[in-house]
Amino acid sequence: MSTQERKKRLELLQGTLDLLILRTLLLGPAHGHQVARAIEVNSDDVLQVEQGSLYPALHRLIKRGWISAEKGVSENNRRAMFYRLTPKGRRQLVAETGKWDRFSQAIARILRPARQESKS
């Protein structure tokens, strides 16, 4: 990836990573590299999750009971920790998605306000 392409990537808003991880794990259990790669691919390479952000987020989600973790073997025969969405995490995903929808709609209203008809 070129430097110019890296500059086009966006930093994630605080709290957004949790939502993206929960949504990614809705598709099924995955190890950390798979989670990061899925976010990158599904965002058309706009979002990149660094290990320094990913693993603290995964641990935070485990602590909240939104995901669980168990040891396993990855597709390249390496030991890995696999993360799975819990029922509590599924409920939280619904709640967080609703919050994100309201947030993004509010931002859109500010960035693209309805045109006011001029009174002539």
N, CA, C and O of each residue as an XYZ file, in Angstrom:
480
protein
N       0.843     -1.171      0.000
C       0.000      0.000      0.000
C       0.894      1.241      0.000
O       1.867      1.326      0.749
N       0.546      2.182     -0.843
C       1.357      3.391     -0.958
C       1.092      4.335      0.207
O       0.106      4.192      0.930
N       1.990      5.301      0.376
C       1.838      6.301      1.430
C       0.562      7.097      1.220
O      -0.146      7.413      2.177
N       0.269      7.422     -0.034
C      -0.937      8.185     -0.339
C      -2.190      7.405      0.066
O      -3.139      7.979      0.601
N      -2.187      6.099     -0.192
C      -3.332      5.277      0.193
C      -3.478      5.229      1.711
O      -4.595      5.265      2.228
N      -2.364      5.147      2.424
C      -2.412      5.132      3.886
C      -3.002      6.435      4.422
O      -3.753      6.417      5.398
N      -2.674      7.549      3.801
C      -3.181      8.840      4.247
C      -4.691      8.939      4.070
O      -5.358      9.675      4.797
N      -5.234      8.193      3.100
C      -6.668      8.234      2.841
C      -7.464      7.423      3.858
O      -8.680      7.581      3.967
N      -6.794      6.573      4.588
C      -7.483      5.783      5.606
C      -7.949      6.700      6.722
O      -7.344      7.740      6.981
N      -8.999      6.316      7.360
C      -9.588      7.145      8.400
C      -9.306      6.572      9.779
O      -9.255      5.356      9.962
N      -9.127      7.453     10.735
C      -9.014      7.006     12.113
C     -10.415      6.724     12.631
O     -11.365      7.427     12.288
N     -10.537      5.702     13.450
C     -11.836      5.347     13.995
C     -12.197      6.262     15.150
O     -11.352      6.592     15.982
N     -13.442      6.666     15.194
C     -13.929      7.433     16.332
C     -13.925      6.542     17.561
O     -14.127      5.331     17.470
N     -13.694      7.155     18.703
C     -13.686      6.384     19.942
C     -15.021      5.667     20.104
O     -16.077      6.276     19.932
N     -14.983      4.407     20.428
C     -16.200      3.621     20.608
C     -16.660      2.918     19.342
O     -17.404      1.940     19.409
N     -16.224      3.407     18.196
C     -16.642      2.806     16.931
C     -16.029      1.425     16.755
O     -16.666      0.528     16.204
N     -14.816      1.252     17.211
C     -14.149     -0.037     17.066
C     -14.940     -1.139     17.757
O     -15.058     -2.239     17.217
N     -15.479     -0.870     18.929
C     -16.283     -1.876     19.632
C     -17.448     -2.326     18.754
O     -17.707     -3.522     18.617
N     -18.140     -1.370     18.169
C     -19.278     -1.667     17.305
C     -18.834     -2.513     16.105
O     -19.496     -3.489     15.752
N     -17.724     -2.140     15.487
C     -17.234     -2.873     14.319
C     -16.817     -4.300     14.679
O     -17.038     -5.228     13.900
N     -16.224     -4.472     15.840
C     -15.841     -5.815     16.283
C     -17.090     -6.658     16.532
O     -17.168     -7.801     16.081
N     -18.060     -6.100     17.243
C     -19.293     -6.836     17.508
C     -19.962     -7.245     16.197
O     -20.407     -8.383     16.051
N     -20.031     -6.318     15.251
C     -20.675     -6.604     13.958
C     -19.909     -7.691     13.201
O     -20.516     -8.568     12.587
N     -18.595     -7.631     13.245
C     -17.772     -8.633     12.566
C     -17.992    -10.011     13.169
O     -18.087    -10.999     12.442
N     -18.074    -10.084     14.490
C     -18.252    -11.381     15.157
C     -19.674    -11.917     15.029
O     -19.927    -13.079     15.346
N     -20.596    -11.091     14.573
C     -21.958    -11.567     14.307
C     -21.925    -12.658     13.234
O     -22.782    -13.541     13.214
N     -20.939    -12.592     12.350
C     -20.797    -13.561     11.267
C     -20.240    -14.900     11.741
O     -20.326    -15.900     11.028
N     -19.665    -14.918     12.955
C     -19.123    -16.157     13.498
C     -17.818    -15.897     14.216
O     -17.268    -14.799     14.130
N     -17.312    -16.903     14.929
C     -16.066    -16.749     15.686
C     -14.894    -16.408     14.763
O     -14.847    -16.838     13.610
N     -13.962    -15.636     15.287
C     -12.781    -15.260     14.499
C     -11.637    -14.938     15.446
O     -11.853    -14.540     16.590
N     -10.411    -15.118     14.950
C      -9.258    -14.689     15.742
C      -8.972    -13.226     15.413
O      -9.528    -12.676     14.462
N      -8.111    -12.609     16.197
C      -7.870    -11.179     16.093
C      -7.498    -10.708     14.704
O      -8.028     -9.704     14.228
N      -6.590    -11.419     14.043
C      -6.179    -11.004     12.696
C      -7.352    -11.056     11.726
O      -7.473    -10.192     10.858
N      -8.213    -12.057     11.862
C      -9.393    -12.163     11.001
C     -10.339    -10.987     11.238
O     -10.906    -10.445     10.290
N     -10.510    -10.595     12.493
C     -11.386     -9.461     12.818
C     -10.850     -8.193     12.155
O     -11.588     -7.472     11.484
N      -9.567     -7.933     12.351
C      -8.962     -6.722     11.779
C      -9.058     -6.743     10.259
O      -9.393     -5.732      9.642
N      -8.772     -7.867      9.667
C      -8.803     -7.983      8.201
C     -10.222     -7.805      7.670
O     -10.417     -7.156      6.642
N     -11.214     -8.370      8.354
C     -12.605     -8.233      7.911
C     -13.036     -6.767      7.926
O     -13.709     -6.306      7.005
N     -12.650     -6.040      8.965
C     -12.995     -4.613      9.035
C     -12.336     -3.868      7.881
O     -12.960     -3.018      7.245
N     -11.095     -4.184      7.617
C     -10.369     -3.534      6.523
C     -11.031     -3.839      5.173
O     -11.308     -2.925      4.396
N     -11.278     -5.101      4.902
C     -11.863     -5.506      3.614
C     -13.265     -4.942      3.447
O     -13.597     -4.413      2.386
N     -14.094     -5.049      4.486
C     -15.481     -4.592      4.387
C     -15.610     -3.075      4.316
O     -16.670     -2.562      3.955
N     -14.554     -2.356      4.654
C     -14.569     -0.896      4.527
C     -13.867     -0.457      3.239
O     -13.540      0.718      3.077
N     -13.641     -1.397      2.335
C     -12.906     -1.113      1.092
C     -11.550     -0.493      1.381
O     -11.126      0.442      0.702
N     -10.878     -1.017      2.388
C      -9.526     -0.606      2.780
C      -9.443      0.835      3.291
O      -8.368      1.435      3.280
N     -10.556      1.382      3.731
C     -10.538      2.730      4.296
C     -10.168      2.673      5.775
O      -9.418      3.518      6.263
N     -10.692      1.681      6.485
C     -10.431      1.550      7.918
C      -9.366      0.489      8.149
O      -9.427     -0.606      7.589
N      -8.399      0.827      8.976
C      -7.368     -0.137      9.346
C      -7.311     -0.195     10.863
O      -7.254      0.839     11.530
N      -7.326     -1.388     11.398
C      -7.287     -1.577     12.840
C      -5.899     -2.052     13.221
O      -5.479     -3.142     12.831
N      -5.202     -1.253     13.966
C      -3.860     -1.603     14.426
C      -3.968     -2.535     15.631
O      -4.934     -2.467     16.391
N      -2.984     -3.397     15.800
C      -2.974     -4.331     16.930
C      -3.048     -3.601     18.263
O      -3.668     -4.086     19.209
N      -2.421     -2.441     18.336
C      -2.419     -1.669     19.573
C      -3.784     -1.148     19.962
O      -3.998     -0.765     21.112
N      -4.714     -1.128     19.017
C      -6.105     -0.747     19.301
C      -7.003     -1.974     19.407
O      -7.910     -2.027     20.237
N      -6.734     -2.959     18.550
C      -7.600     -4.129     18.475
C      -7.611     -4.940     19.762
O      -8.677     -5.218     20.311
N      -6.440     -5.320     20.247
C      -6.402     -6.237     21.391
C      -6.909     -5.606     22.684
O      -7.578     -6.297     23.453
N      -6.630     -4.340     22.966
C      -7.278     -3.726     24.135
C      -8.806     -3.692     23.997
O      -9.527     -3.871     24.978
N      -9.292     -3.461     22.769
C     -10.745     -3.454     22.547
C     -11.329     -4.847     22.775
O     -12.374     -4.981     23.411
N     -10.669     -5.874     22.268
C     -11.151     -7.240     22.479
C     -11.196     -7.576     23.967
O     -12.166     -8.170     24.437
N     -10.160     -7.206     24.707
C     -10.137     -7.470     26.156
C     -11.243     -6.693     26.872
O     -11.864     -7.207     27.803
N     -11.485     -5.466     26.441
C     -12.555     -4.652     27.034
C     -13.922     -5.311     26.792
O     -14.767     -5.338     27.687
N     -14.133     -5.839     25.588
C     -15.402     -6.481     25.258
C     -15.586     -7.790     26.029
O     -16.705     -8.139     26.408
N     -14.501     -8.504     26.258
C     -14.563     -9.720     27.090
C     -14.966     -9.337     28.510
O     -15.841     -9.963     29.109
N     -14.325     -8.312     29.036
C     -14.601     -7.870     30.410
C     -16.064     -7.459     30.577
O     -16.654     -7.679     31.635
N     -16.643     -6.868     29.547
C     -18.053     -6.449     29.591
C     -19.011     -7.614     29.361
O     -20.220     -7.475     29.550
N     -18.472     -8.761     28.955
C     -19.310     -9.930     28.706
C     -19.963     -9.924     27.340
O     -20.886    -10.702     27.101
N     -19.511     -9.074     26.443
C     -20.107     -8.966     25.109
C     -19.526     -9.983     24.139
O     -20.177    -10.356     23.162
N     -18.291    -10.437     24.408
C     -17.686    -11.496     23.615
C     -17.017    -12.476     24.573
O     -16.738    -12.148     25.726
N     -16.767    -13.679     24.075
C     -16.005    -14.660     24.843
C     -14.789    -15.051     24.002
O     -14.730    -14.765     22.806
N     -13.839    -15.697     24.635
C     -12.620    -16.097     23.937
C     -12.267    -17.529     24.308
O     -12.445    -17.954     25.450
N     -11.771    -18.254     23.334
C     -11.267    -19.595     23.610
C     -10.106    -19.887     22.681
O     -10.053    -19.406     21.549
N      -9.183    -20.682     23.181
C      -7.992    -21.023     22.403
C      -8.353    -22.010     21.300
O      -9.221    -22.869     21.454
N      -7.656    -21.852     20.191
C      -7.869    -22.745     19.059
C      -6.672    -22.706     18.136
O      -5.613    -22.181     18.481
N      -6.858    -23.273     16.952
C      -5.797    -23.324     15.946
C      -6.299    -22.593     14.703
O      -7.396    -22.860     14.211
N      -5.480    -21.669     14.206
C      -5.861    -20.867     13.046
C      -5.742    -21.668     11.754
O      -5.265    -22.803     11.749
N      -6.183    -21.054     10.662
C      -6.147    -21.714      9.353
C      -4.728    -22.047      8.895
O      -4.544    -22.927      8.055
N      -3.723    -21.353      9.437
C      -2.333    -21.673      9.078
C      -1.650    -22.507     10.173
O      -0.426    -22.522     10.296
N      -2.485    -23.200     10.963
C      -2.030    -24.163     11.968
C      -1.233    -23.529     13.114
O      -0.317    -24.142     13.662
N      -1.595    -22.303     13.461
C      -0.965    -21.634     14.607
C      -1.982    -21.505     15.731
O      -3.188    -21.410     15.504
N      -1.455    -21.506     16.951
C      -2.344    -21.295     18.098
C      -2.874    -19.869     18.040
O      -2.132    -18.933     17.742
N      -4.153    -19.713     18.324
C      -4.768    -18.391     18.288
C      -5.933    -18.355     19.267
O      -6.481    -19.389     19.648
N      -6.295    -17.153     19.660
C      -7.463    -16.947     20.502
C      -8.632    -16.606     19.571
O      -8.542    -15.685     18.759
N      -9.714    -17.351     19.699
C     -10.894    -17.109     18.874
C     -11.956    -16.407     19.718
O     -12.236    -16.805     20.849
N     -12.531    -15.372     19.152
C     -13.512    -14.546     19.837
C     -14.887    -14.832     19.260
O     -15.052    -15.035     18.057
N     -15.875    -14.842     20.159
C     -17.248    -15.176     19.779
C     -18.204    -14.190     20.452
O     -18.020    -13.828     21.613
N     -19.208    -13.769     19.721
C     -20.234    -12.877     20.250
C     -21.101    -13.642     21.248
O     -21.517    -14.767     20.971
N     -21.374    -13.048     22.395
C     -22.243    -13.670     23.393
C     -23.673    -13.147     23.195
O     -23.875    -12.171     22.473
N     -24.660    -13.783     23.827
C     -26.028    -13.249     23.748
C     -26.089    -11.783     24.236
O     -26.788    -10.957     23.650
N     -25.361    -11.482     25.294
C     -25.306    -10.099     25.792
C     -24.694     -9.188     24.725
O     -25.129     -8.050     24.551
N     -23.691     -9.688     24.019
C     -23.053     -8.930     22.950
C     -23.998     -8.679     21.782
O     -23.960     -7.616     21.164
N     -24.847     -9.663     21.481
C     -25.837     -9.487     20.404
C     -26.814     -8.373     20.759
O     -27.164     -7.553     19.910
N     -27.248     -8.344     22.000
C     -28.158     -7.270     22.440
C     -27.452     -5.927     22.387
O     -28.045     -4.924     21.989
N     -26.189     -5.906     22.786
C     -25.424     -4.668     22.769
C     -25.198     -4.187     21.336
O     -25.213     -2.984     21.074
N     -24.993     -5.113     20.422
C     -24.829     -4.749     19.015
C     -26.066     -4.017     18.499
O     -25.945     -3.018     17.790
N     -27.237     -4.504     18.846
C     -28.476     -3.838     18.434
C     -28.527     -2.426     19.018
O     -28.845     -1.469     18.313
N     -28.213     -2.301     20.308
C     -28.242     -0.996     20.969
C     -27.212     -0.043     20.359
O     -27.518      1.117     20.084
N     -25.998     -0.535     20.150
C     -24.928      0.306     19.611
C     -25.203      0.709     18.164
O     -24.868      1.818     17.748
N     -25.813     -0.193     17.402
C     -26.157      0.138     16.018
C     -27.193      1.260     15.993
O     -27.111      2.166     15.164
N     -28.160      1.198     16.895
C     -29.159      2.272     16.993
C     -28.515      3.600     17.355
O     -28.861      4.636     16.787
N     -27.582      3.575     18.296
C     -26.874      4.802     18.677
C     -26.095      5.355     17.494
O     -26.119      6.559     17.234
N     -25.401      4.471     16.774
C     -24.606      4.901     15.622
C     -25.506      5.514     14.548
O     -25.157      6.531     13.950
N     -26.668      4.894     14.303
C     -27.597      5.433     13.306
C     -28.039      6.842     13.683
O     -28.057      7.736     12.837
N     -28.394      7.043     14.951
C     -28.821      8.384     15.401
C     -27.679      9.386     15.293
O     -27.881     10.526     14.873
N     -26.483      8.959     15.672
C     -25.303      9.820     15.609
C     -25.007     10.234     14.168
O     -24.826     11.419     13.886
N     -24.959      9.267     13.263
C     -24.618      9.573     11.868
C     -25.693     10.422     11.207
O     -25.375     11.266     10.369
N     -26.949     10.222     11.560
C     -28.018     11.060     11.016
C     -27.886     12.499     11.507
O     -28.117     13.443     10.751
N     -27.514     12.662     12.776
C     -27.330     14.010     13.317
C     -26.173     14.723     12.625
O     -26.281     15.904     12.294
N     -25.074     14.019     12.407
C     -23.928     14.605     11.703
C     -24.331     14.977     10.280
O     -23.979     16.051      9.793
N     -25.063     14.093      9.617
C     -25.500     14.372      8.240
C     -26.388     15.608      8.184
O     -26.292     16.391      7.239
N     -27.253     15.797      9.184
C     -28.109     16.987      9.199
C     -27.284     18.261      9.329
O     -27.641     19.300      8.774
N     -26.185     18.176     10.061
C     -25.323     19.350     10.228
C     -24.510     19.595      8.954
O     -24.383     20.736      8.510
N     -23.968     18.541      8.374
C     -23.124     18.693      7.185
C     -23.921     19.030      5.929
O     -23.434     19.742      5.051
N     -25.132     18.526      5.848
C     -25.967     18.747      4.668
C     -27.356     19.198      5.100
O     -28.326     18.452      4.971
N     -27.447     20.428      5.616
C     -28.747     20.909      6.075
C     -29.722     21.054      4.913
O     -29.334     21.316      3.775
N     -30.984     20.876      5.234
C     -32.023     21.041      4.199
C     -31.952     22.484      3.715
O     -31.778     23.416      4.501
N     -32.089     22.642      2.419
C     -32.032     23.995      1.866
C     -33.288     24.755      2.265
O     -34.414     24.285      2.104
N     -33.052     25.917      2.777
C     -34.180     26.763      3.152
C     -34.610     27.559      1.931
O     -33.795     28.160      1.231
N     -35.894     27.546      1.702
C     -36.398     28.311      0.563
C     -36.343     29.783      0.904
O     -36.795     30.213      1.965
N     -35.789     30.535     -0.005
C     -35.692     31.986      0.257
C     -37.044     32.623      0.021
O     -37.761     32.293     -0.924
N     -37.363     33.527      0.892
C     -38.635     34.237      0.775
C     -38.389     35.495     -0.037
O     -37.668     36.394      0.394
N     -38.992     35.552     -1.210
C     -38.802     36.736     -2.047
C     -40.076     37.509     -2.189
O     -40.101     38.539     -2.862
